[in-house]
Amino acid sequence: MQPSTFVIAFILFVLVLFYLAFFRPWQLRWGATDEEIKRSMPGDDIVEKPSFDATRAVTINAPAEDIYPWIVQMGVNRAGWYSYDLLDNLGRRSAEVILPEHQNIQVGDLNPMSPDGKQGLWVKDFRSTEWMLWWDKIGDTSWAWGIYSEGESYSRLVTRVRVKYRWFSPAILFNLIIEFFDIVMMRKCMLGIRRLAEAMSLS
């Protein structure tokens, strides 16, 4: 092995070790407490032995009724994701207001995630102002949102994404995007919801 090849291999080894030992554990539980990670959420039974199991959380100075509508209307060609719009909303700015036309959801509705609005996750179930659950209909992916009130005006917004990787399926390319970049989008999204919900609560 040439010295340069050895150096490259060593650097890759260190990066992988850092990711597995430090970054991955941090990103899979960003903002969440031990109790929130252990607590069951809707949809936990959908994905058996998930390859990716992430629980993230943020405190919001607003009641559940001021948080839930922002979650309901999310999606491409809907309100967006309150995240990096250039990357995940076709460059269109995410909504800064509640959109009544996207508030009447039903079980079985598609939450669009593709440019054509035809691919995404489906609404599995929900309980108004408490939780929302999306899934892929085949049991490889679930995405739950839960709102847990703490007093009259504070809430914890918790989200849980569980994915089972299919290593020999074309879907693995999308899975790897989730593995390495989901935290970037999710953190921005949750902080965006916090900003919008707190502003609505004060208005």
N, C-alpha and C positions, 0 to 999 in steps of 0.2 A: 504493500500500500504506500503510495507516494505521500510525503509529508503534508501536502496541501489537502489531499483526500482525507487523511487522518484528522486534520484540524476541522474540516467541514463535518466529518462524522461525529467528532467530539462535541462540536457546537450544537448539532442537531440533537444529540443525546442529552445535553444539558437543557436545551429548550423543552424537549419532551418531558424530562424529569421535573422541570419547574412547572410546566403546565399541569401535570398529573398530581404533583404534590402540593402545589400552592394555588395556582390560578383556578383550576377546575373546581376544587372544593369551595373556594370563595364565590365563584360565579353561580354555582348551583344553589346557593342559599343567601344571595345578596339581600341584606336588610331583614332577613327572617330570624326569629328567635328559635331556640331549641323546641319550645312548645308548639310553635306554628309548623315546624317541619314534621313533628310527630303527629300533629292533629290530622285526622282524616278530612278529606274534602270530596265533594261530589266528583265522580268519575274515577276515583282511585282504583276501582275494580275493572276498568276498561282495558288498560294496557298491562298485560302480565309480564313481569320481569323486565321493566323498561331499561333501555340502554342509557337513556337521558332522563333524569328525574330532578327537575329544578323547582324549588319553592322560593319565591321572592316576595318581599313585603315592604310597605312604606306606611308611615303614619300620616293621616290627612286631617287637618283641622276643619272638618265638615261632617255633617250627618250623612248617613247612608243614602238618603233620598237625593242628596246633591252629588253623589258619586256615581250611583248606578246608571243614570242616563248616558253618561259619557262612555261607559262600557258597551251599552246596548247598541249604540250607533257606530261603533268602530268597523273598519273594513275598507278595502280599496273600492273606489266609486261610491263610498258612503262618507263618513266623517273623517276617514283616514285613521292614522295610528298615533297621532300626537307625538311623533318621534322624528326621525330624519326623513322628511317628506321626499327628498330627492331620491332616496334609496328605496323606500317602501310604500310610497303613495304616488308614483309616476310623476313626481315633481310638483304635484298640486298641494297646496297648503292645507293642513288638517283644519277641521272646523274649530272655531273659537266660540261657537254657540251651540245650544241644543237644537237638533234638527228634527222637528216633529214627524216628518215623513219617514224617519228611520227609527222611530221609537216603538212601533207596533210589531214586535217580533213574535214568531210562533215556533214551536218545536218543529224541526225539519227544515227551517230556513237556512240558506247558505250564507256564511260570512265570507265574502270574497277576498282572496289574497293574490289573485293573478291579474295581469293587465286587462284581460278580456272579461273579468268578473265572473268567470265560470268555474274557477278552481278555488278551493279553500277548505274550511271546516264547517260542519253543520251544527246547528243548535240542537244539542242532545236534550237539554232540560234547563230550567231556570226557576228561580223564586224571586219575584220582584223585590228590589232593594236589598237582597241578601246574597244571591250568587247566580252565576252564569256558567254554563258548561258547553263547550264545543268539542266535536270529535270528527274523525275521518270516516266513520261508518264501517271500518273494517277492523278496528281495534288496535291500530298501530300508534295512534296519536290521540291524546286528550289534552285539553287546555281549559283549566278551571279558574274562575275569578270568585273570590269570596270577600265580603265586606263585613267586618266584625266591629260593632260599635263599642266604644270605650267611653262611657259617659254620654252626656247630651250632645256634644259637638265634636268629639274626636272619634276617628275610626281607623282601623287597620285594614288596608287593602292588601290582600294576599293573592298571588297568582301561582298556579302550579302547572307546569308543562311536563308531560310524560310521553316519551317517544321510544318505540322499539325499532332499532336499526335492522334493516334487511340488507346485509352486506353485499349480496349479489343481485340487488335490484337497482334499476336506474334511480330510484328514490334516495339512494345512499348519498348522492351528490347534494340533495336538499338537506338530508340529515346532517351532513358535515357542516353545512352553513349554519344550521341550528347549533351544533356542538360548539363552534368557535365564535359565532357572532351574535347569537340570540341575546346574550346579556347586554350587548351594546344597544340594541333596539329596545329591549324590555325595560332597562333602567330609564332610558329617555322617555319611553311611553308612560311608565308609572309616575315619573316626576311631572310629566305633562298633565296627566289626570289630576294629580294633586294640585297643580297650579290652577287648573280650570275649575275644579270643584271648590277650592277655597275662595276663589274669586266670586263664584256664584253664591256661595254661602254668605258672603259679605254684602252682596248686592240687595 
